[in-house]
Amino acid sequence: MRRFPWRWVLVGILLLGVVAIFYVDRRAPEALTRRGRALVNNKEYPQAIDSFNRAIEIDSEYAPAYHGRGAAHFNQGEWDQAIADFSEAIRLDPNDARALHDRSVAYSRTGDLERALADLGEAIRVDPGYARAYLARSQVYAKKGNEAQAKADRQKAAELDPTLDKSGDGNP
């Protein structure tokens, strides 16, 4: 009579546990970042920052967590912290046009219009169809007194997304 292979059942259970832990750990930064974004939307910025911090502790290379934490800092008026987080998100994902746009807005709030323009130019290079970047750049050009360029970028933004021109939501 053959005995039941309990050893192999235990080995299988252990392997399943290891796979489950790996899967959960790998997905944790994404879940924590989604939670952080929801907290930002609810204006619960300190809790959002905690959530993003935990995501970064698990995976220090997860760009969306830095971007989200930058947004939380931005919404609290913490421009330097926002710029640092957006910069890290851009370092990890240089083709993230939204992070470039968001950092440009933070630069604009600090009065660094040249860096704001550089980031918006890069955002447009990365994503030529990103209407908010054109609108934001038009606002920076207007602040600098360059009405011709501001008008051209406003028109381009309106071509790409007619609803944006009405909202005026370029951010700088």
C-alpha positions in Angstrom: 0.0 0.0 0.0 1.3 3.4 -1.0 1.5 6.2 1.6 0.2 9.7 0.9 3.0 12.0 -0.1 2.6 14.6 2.6 6.1 15.9 2.0 5.3 17.0 -1.5 2.0 18.6 -0.4 4.0 20.6 2.2 6.6 21.6 -0.4 3.8 22.7 -2.8 2.2 24.8 0.0 5.5 26.4 0.8 6.1 27.2 -2.9 2.6 28.7 -3.2 3.3 30.9 -0.2 6.6 32.2 -1.6 4.9 32.9 -5.0 2.0 34.7 -3.2 4.4 36.8 -1.2 6.4 37.8 -4.3 3.2 38.6 -6.2 1.8 40.7 -3.3 5.1 42.5 -2.7 5.5 43.3 -6.4 1.9 44.7 -6.6 2.1 46.6 -3.3 3.7 49.8 -4.7 1.0 50.0 -7.3 -1.8 49.6 -4.8 -0.2 52.0 -2.3 0.2 54.6 -5.1 -3.5 54.2 -6.2 -4.5 54.7 -2.5 -2.2 57.8 -2.3 -3.8 59.3 -5.4 -7.3 58.8 -3.9 -6.1 60.5 -0.8 -4.7 63.4 -2.8 -8.1 63.7 -4.5 -9.7 63.9 -1.1 -7.2 66.5 0.0 -5.8 64.2 2.7 -2.2 65.1 1.8 -0.3 63.9 4.9 -1.9 60.5 4.6 -1.3 60.4 0.9 2.4 61.2 1.5 2.5 58.3 4.0 1.1 56.0 1.4 3.5 57.1 -1.3 6.4 56.8 1.2 5.4 53.1 1.9 5.3 52.4 -1.9 8.8 54.0 -2.3 10.1 51.9 0.7 9.0 48.8 -1.1 10.3 49.8 -4.6 12.5 52.8 -4.7 12.4 52.7 -8.5 8.6 53.1 -8.8 8.3 56.4 -10.6 4.5 56.8 -10.2 4.9 56.9 -6.4 7.4 59.8 -6.6 5.1 61.6 -9.0 2.1 61.1 -6.7 4.1 62.3 -3.6 5.2 65.3 -5.6 1.5 66.1 -6.3 0.7 65.9 -2.6 3.6 68.2 -1.7 2.6 70.6 -4.6 -1.0 70.8 -3.3 0.4 71.8 0.1 2.5 74.6 -1.4 5.7 72.7 -0.7 7.3 73.6 -4.0 10.9 72.4 -3.3 9.7 69.0 -2.1 7.4 68.7 -5.1 10.2 69.6 -7.5 12.5 67.0 -5.9 9.8 64.3 -6.2 8.9 65.2 -9.8 12.6 65.2 -10.7 13.0 61.7 -9.3 10.0 60.5 -11.2 11.5 62.1 -14.4 14.9 60.5 -13.7 13.2 57.1 -13.4 10.9 57.7 -16.5 12.3 60.5 -18.7 9.3 60.1 -21.1 6.6 61.0 -18.5 5.2 64.1 -20.0 2.8 64.6 -17.1 5.7 64.6 -14.6 7.5 67.2 -16.8 4.4 69.3 -16.9 3.8 69.1 -13.2 7.4 70.0 -12.4 7.1 73.0 -14.8 4.1 74.2 -12.8 6.1 73.9 -9.6 9.0 75.8 -11.1 6.6 78.5 -12.3 5.2 78.9 -8.8 8.8 79.5 -7.5 9.3 82.1 -10.3 11.8 80.0 -12.2 10.1 80.6 -15.6 13.1 79.4 -17.6 13.1 76.0 -16.1 9.3 75.9 -16.5 9.7 76.6 -20.2 12.4 74.0 -20.5 10.2 71.3 -18.9 7.2 72.2 -21.0 9.3 72.1 -24.2 10.5 68.6 -23.2 6.9 67.5 -22.3 5.8 68.6 -25.8 8.7 66.9 -27.4 7.9 63.7 -25.5 4.1 63.9 -26.2 3.3 66.4 -29.1 -0.4 65.9 -28.5 -0.3 66.9 -24.8 -2.6 69.9 -24.9 -2.2 70.9 -21.3 1.5 71.4 -21.8 0.9 73.8 -24.7 -1.7 75.7 -22.5 0.7 75.8 -19.6 3.5 77.0 -21.8 1.3 79.7 -23.2 0.7 81.0 -19.7 4.4 81.0 -18.9 5.1 82.9 -22.2 2.4 85.4 -21.2 4.1 85.9 -17.8 7.3 86.6 -19.6 5.5 89.2 -21.9 5.8 87.1 -25.1 2.2 87.4 -26.3 2.9 86.1 -29.8 4.2 82.8 -28.5 1.5 82.6 -25.8 -1.2 83.1 -28.5 0.4 80.4 -30.7 0.5 77.9 -27.9 -3.1 78.7 -26.8 -4.2 78.1 -30.3 -2.3 74.8 -30.5 -3.8 73.7 -27.1 -7.3 74.6 -28.4 -6.7 72.5 -31.6 -5.6 69.5 -29.6 -8.4 69.8 -26.9 -11.1 72.4 -27.4 -12.4 71.9 -23.8 -9.1 73.0 -22.3 -9.2 76.6 -23.6 -12.5 77.1 -21.9 -11.3 75.8 -18.6 -8.0 77.7 -18.6 -6.4 74.7 -16.9 -2.8 74.9 -17.8 -1.8 75.5 -14.2 1.1 78.0 -14.1 
